[in-house]
Amino acid sequence: MTLFENLKALRIQKGLSQEQLAEKMNISRQAVAKWESGLAVPELGKLVAIADLYQVPMDELVHGVNPCSHHQYLLMDQGTEVLIDFLSRAGARTYAGNGEETVAPSRPGAHDLSYNEGDFCYIDTYLGGQRFVGEEALYHRNLCVWGMNYSGRTLEEGFSGDFLKAALLLRSKEYPYRGPRLYREGRYTYHNHVEGDFDWFTGREEIFCDDRRVFECLYHGGKVLA
């Protein structure tokens, strides 16, 4: 990406209009527009101020995001812990936590839920009802770094969506794949089995009402590397 493309992309990412950025920089909106169209280049002092405002390294501001560097960071152990922590918070604030769907779906008939926190973004998209397919994805600075595809179905009457959400709220740092290994409440029992680890995994979850299997969901995913 060129400098003027970076300037526009970072401004939009931070949720600022050209007028708002101009006010923060004590310049005219026309100056911002010229920077973002490539008709003018900010002075060095302005570049430093912009980098400080957006909290990005000067090299990233001038040369753009290096996808490999972000993925390399997030593939380290510390990065995995950061991702899992964010995933747990995001999951509790979206479908499982009765979060609101986005106004405009990403595709016809889709249900989209999202959660943003700093440089991280979580998006859950699913289609269907009694039979459904979907995808969870984590983004760091607009780059997808982890994803999970899932498909499931209701098998018999007696399935409780509230019980499923209660199980999904128990997603833990040690077992961050859908819900916990085992969860019971009243007549319902939730089972979850996974093979692999956060980098690359496949799993299956089931819900039983008394001794009847009333729900199943298959899922798989892992980290994304460009």
Buried (B, 14 or more C-beta within 10 A) or exposed (E): EEBBEBBBBBBEBEEBEBEBBBBEBEBEBEBBBBBBEEEBEBEEEBBEBBBEBBEBEEEBBBEBBEBEEBBEEBBEEEBBEBBBBBBBBBBBBBBBBEBEBBEEEEEEEBBBBBBEEEBBBBBBBBBBEEEBEBBBBBBBBEBBBBBBEBBBBBBEEBBBEEBBBBBBBBBEEEBBBBBBBEBEEEEBBBBBEBEEEBEEBBBBBBBBBEEEBBBBBEBBBBBBEE
